[in-house]
Amino acid sequence: MEWHFPGSTTASSIYLCHNAFVDSTAVNRLNWDERAPAHAVSPDYHVTRFVEDPAFLSYVVQFDIPRLGEISGLHGVHLQCHIGTDTISLARLGARMTGLDYSSAALTEARRIAERVEADVEFVLADVYDAGSVLGVGNYDLVYTGIGALCWLPDIRRWARTVAGLLRPGGRLFIREGHPMLWSLNEQRDDQLLVVDYPYFETAEPHIDEDDGTYVATDRAFAHNTTHTWNHGMGEIITALIDVGMELTAFAEHRSVPWDALPGNMICDEQGEWRMRMGPERIPLSYTLQARKSA
Ligand SMILES: C[S@@+](CC[C@H](N)C(=O)[O-])C[C@H]1O[C@@H](n2cnc3c(N)ncnc32)[C@H](O)[C@@H]1O
């Protein structure tokens, strides 16, 4: 398939493909709008546990507790918050949280869950690149994001500018994300070989995929199965942050990731972390990165 990249609009990424314009943002949003209600009732998002136990935290937030530090009283924003379970977890740790996502179906679920668990969290519908104009500049002590967030964004430098714009001087970015090395692998092999089939570095063109499933257990059938995604190399992410005045304060690479990223080749522990069955020391599967906006 031949793609040309004429640039992106404020909220969309529009590509010319076979003489037709294709809006990646619209394609991806259809995919998310359809999956969000299925995710909210999937056992893997543990909504019932949030309802039953007011101290329950998502496994993703639990994983990073040793690195998160004290966040009580912080004004935080969770970019690409999806159905809000991590956002609510951060609120349960005492932060005053706003969640932002461009999927209205995801935010409908997020608001419903927050109401059920009596969490005081605001959810805002917007494209991440518009977060600064929607939420205001310099208003936040903490920007939190990750776990399948950056791969939906075509331009990591624009994302870094957005993050820096949201933070007050001295404010923190906290991200746990799938490692770009993992995103570059062919995930359909069943022989334990790690084969790099997709770009590690950011590309102008999206990687286009068709998948009629999702990353959590569900018996729902989906009709919108196309996704447009982009990888961003570790150096590209870190350099983009440094170039907008962020100081790297912590960086850890992990042998696990909180979804079944290489189906057939992974085992899951009781905290929902998936590791390679063989040779888990070969490559990092995820990372936690922290950075601070220069005061
Ligand atoms: C994999 S989910 C994030 C998962 C989240 N960490 C969780 O497990 O709850 C990705 C989210 O990013 C959102 N998203 C993708 N591109 C976006 C964009 N450009 N602006 C805002 N939200 C976006 C999707 O709607 C979806 O809810």
The ligand as an SDF file (V2000), in Angstrom:
LIG
                    3D

 27 29  0  0  0  0  0  0  0  0999 V2000
   -5.1210    1.1870   25.2150 C   0  0  0  0  0  0  0  0  0  0  0  0
   -6.1810    2.5080   25.6990 S   0  0  0  0  0  0  0  0  0  0  0  0
   -5.3040    3.0980   27.0450 C   0  0  0  0  0  0  0  0  0  0  0  0
   -5.4080    2.0790   28.0130 C   0  0  0  0  0  0  0  0  0  0  0  0
   -5.3790    2.5710   29.3800 C   0  0  0  0  0  0  0  0  0  0  0  0
   -4.0220    2.6940   29.7800 N   0  0  0  0  0  0  0  0  0  0  0  0
   -6.1810    1.5830   30.1320 C   0  0  0  0  0  0  0  0  0  0  0  0
   -5.8080    0.3930   30.1720 O   0  0  0  0  0  0  0  0  0  0  0  0
   -7.2330    1.9180   30.6360 O   0  0  0  0  0  0  0  0  0  0  0  0
   -5.8670    3.7730   24.5440 C   0  0  0  0  0  0  0  0  0  0  0  0
   -6.8120    4.9550   24.7190 C   0  0  0  0  0  0  0  0  0  0  0  0
   -6.2570    6.0280   23.9730 O   0  0  0  0  0  0  0  0  0  0  0  0
   -7.3400    6.7680   23.4450 C   0  0  0  0  0  0  0  0  0  0  0  0
   -6.7910    7.5700   22.3540 N   0  0  0  0  0  0  0  0  0  0  0  0
   -6.1710    7.1230   21.2370 C   0  0  0  0  0  0  0  0  0  0  0  0
   -5.7550    8.1760   20.5010 N   0  0  0  0  0  0  0  0  0  0  0  0
   -6.1420    9.2880   21.1530 C   0  0  0  0  0  0  0  0  0  0  0  0
   -6.0050   10.6710   20.8880 C   0  0  0  0  0  0  0  0  0  0  0  0
   -5.3970   11.1030   19.7960 N   0  0  0  0  0  0  0  0  0  0  0  0
   -6.5080   11.5480   21.7780 N   0  0  0  0  0  0  0  0  0  0  0  0
   -7.1410   11.1150   22.9020 C   0  0  0  0  0  0  0  0  0  0  0  0
   -7.3080    9.8070   23.2010 N   0  0  0  0  0  0  0  0  0  0  0  0
   -6.7980    8.9120   22.3390 C   0  0  0  0  0  0  0  0  0  0  0  0
   -8.3560    5.7200   23.0380 C   0  0  0  0  0  0  0  0  0  0  0  0
   -9.6500    6.2480   22.9120 O   0  0  0  0  0  0  0  0  0  0  0  0
   -8.2240    4.7150   24.1810 C   0  0  0  0  0  0  0  0  0  0  0  0
   -9.1840    4.9620   25.1750 O   0  0  0  0  0  0  0  0  0  0  0  0
  1  2  1  0
  2  3  1  0
  2 10  1  0
  3  4  1  0
  4  5  1  0
  5  6  1  0
  5  7  1  0
  7  8  2  0
  7  9  1  0
 10 11  1  0
 11 12  1  0
 11 26  1  0
 12 13  1  0
 13 14  1  0
 13 24  1  0
 14 15  1  0
 14 23  1  0
 15 16  2  0
 16 17  1  0
 17 18  1  0
 17 23  2  0
 18 19  1  0
 18 20  2  0
 20 21  1  0
 21 22  2  0
 22 23  1  0
 24 25  1  0
 24 26  1  0
 26 27  1  0
M  CHG  2   2   1   9  -1
M  END
$$$$
